[in-house]
Amino acid sequence: MHFVVGGCGRVGSQLANALSSEGHDVVVIDSEEDSFRRLGSTFNGITLVGNTFDVDILKEARIEEATGFAAVTHLDNTNIMAAEVAKHLFNVPRVIARLYNPERLSTYEKLGLDVVCGTTIVASIIRDRLLGYNTHVLAVFPQGEVEIIKLKAEGGLIGKKVGEIEKKGEVRVAALNRGGTYLVPSAETIVDKEDFLIVTVYRPKAGEFFKKYKLEGLL
């Protein structure tokens, strides 16, 4: 598949290298040629110097052929403009924009853009670890109200049926990892002490969930 990455900072360079190492065709755009040093000597893609929202540069990057475009510069305004151009002008199927300021999430949503807000995700992870919650945040949805977490079965979860753990509008067990294999549990599935749970939780009620099942153990 063909991907275009707008921005060659720490995130953009890692993303480009990951896609390239998997055999994908990757073009990286950055306004500073020196930024491409982050890609290292093993990068097999193409680099272009220019603005990530410049139509001519994007055409040179073969944006019309792209399966996906990632706007991951260090500037929110640049990312939103680049994402808009890729999505609405070139109709790229998958467009992702990096966001620093979570207060601007509503702006991105109104434009129909898919965003990843590292600020919100990192804040959620640090908060959980400060509080001693034995969890790993997999995703945080807009405004941070809902998140997907991975946690080891311990405390009051062991021996419980999934249906007993779930609470409408607050907690949903999406999957179990049992012996290295993921499965979709039924309400009657009993949680084993070796299981890992993938749980969707309504954040304002997360503390109640952790306390109820005694999940406050430090990582």
N, C-alpha and C positions, 0 to 999 in steps of 0.2 A: 504494500500500500504506500501511497505518497502522502507525506505530512510536511507541513510548513510550521516552523517554530519562530515566533516573533519575539526576539530577546535572547541574548546569550550571556545572561548572568549565571548565578549558581544554579538556579532552578532550570533555566532554559538549556544550559549546557548538559546538565544531567539528563534531562528529558530527551534531548537530541541524541545523546550517546546511547541511552537505553533503547530508543526506537531503532537507531542505526544498527546496534549490536544484534537486534532481533531480525535483521534482514530487510527492514523497511527503507524506502527511499525518502531521505530527509533533506530539507533545505532550511538553513538557519539564517535569519535576518537580524542584523544589529546595526545601530548607527555608528558604533565605534569598532573599527577593524581590529583593534587590540583585544577586544572581548573574545574573539575567536580562539585565543590561546587556551581558554578554559576547556576547549573541546579535546585537547590532547592530540597525540599522533595517530590514535587508532580510529578516529572518526572518519567514516567513509562517505559522508554526505557532502553537500555543497553549501558554501557560505556566501552571503550577499551583504554588502554594506549599503544601508539606507534606512529610511523610516518604515516601521512595520505596517503603517496604514497607507503607504504610498502605492497607488494603483499600479503604476508602471513596474515598481519593484516586485509587487505581488504577482504580476503577470510573468515577470522574469523567473519567479520562483515556481511557476506553473501552478498557481493557485486554482485554476479551473479544473485541474486534474486531482486536486487534493481530497483525500478522504477526511482529513481533519486539520484544523488550524488552532494553535495555542498561542495566545497573547500573554506573554509572561515577562514583560519588561518590569522595571522597578517603578513605573509611573502608571497610576490608575487611569488617568485621562488618555494616555497613549493606548493602553490595553483596551479600553472601551471603544475608542475610535477604530482600532485595528479589528476588533471582534465584529463591530457593526459592518465594516467594509466586507470582511470575509463572509459573513452570514447573509447580509441583505443584497450586496452587489454581486458577489460571486457564487452565492448559494452553496457554500461548503457544507456538507452534511453534518459535520461535528465541529463545533466551535467552542472553545473553552477560554475563558479570560481569568487571569489572576487578579485578585483584589486585595489591597492592603487595608483600606478603610471600610470596616463593616457597616458604617453608617450609610454607605452608598449602595448597599445591596438592593434597596427598593428601586433605585435608578436602573440598575442592570436588569432587574426582573421585568420592569415595565418595557424594556427594549427586547425582551424575550431572549436574553443572553444567559448562557450557562456559566456560572462562576465558581471559583474555588477561593475561599477567603482563608489564607493561612493564619491570619491574626486570630480569627475566631477558633480555628482548630487548635492552634498552639495554646491559646488561653484555656481552652477546655481541658486539654491534656494536663497542663500544669496545675489547674484547679483541682482536678481529680487526684493527682498525686500528692498535692499539699494536704488534701483531706484524707489521704490514705486509702482511697478507693482502688481496689485491685482490678483495674480495668485498662483497656487499650482502646482509645477512640479511633474508629475506622472512618467515620464521616460525620460532619455537622451540617445540617440543613439551614437555609436562610434564617437569619435572626437568631440562630443558635437554639431554637426552641425544641428541636428534635435531633437526636444523634443516634448513631449506630455504634455500639460498643462490643468488644470481645472480652469476655471474662471467664476465668476458670471456675468450674463448679466447686464451691466450698460453702462453709457455713450452713445456713438453713436451706440452701438449694438442693443439697444432696438428698436423694430419695424422694424428691417432690415430683409430682406430675407436672408437665408443661402447662396444662390447663389451670393448675393451681397457682402457678407463678404469674401467668398473664393477667393483666387488668385492663379492661376496656378503656381505650383512650390514653393509657399511660405506659403500659409495658407489653411488648409482643416479642416472643422468642421466634426469630426468623429461621435459625438453623442451629444444628449441633455439630461439633467436630468430635467424633468418637473414633479413637484409634487411628487418627490421621485422615479419616474419611468424613466428608460433610454429608449430613442428611437433613431433610425437612421433617421436623418432629410433628407428631399428632398431639392432641390434647392429653392422650393417655401415655405418651412417652415419659418414662421415668429417668430423671437426671442421675447419672453415675458420677462418682467422685473424680474420674479421669476425664470427664467431658469438658469441652470448652463451649460456651454459649455465645451466639451472635444475637444480640438483643437490641431492639429498637425501643428507645425510652423517651418519654416526654420530659425534657430537662427540668422543669420546675418541680417534678415529682421524683427525680432521680435519687435525691437524698433519702426520701422515705423508702424507696426500693432497696437501697444499699443497707440501710439500718434494719429493715424488716428481716432481711436474710443474713444479717451479720457479715457484711462484705467490706468492713472497714479496715481489714488487715493491710499493712503497708506493703508496697511493691518490693 
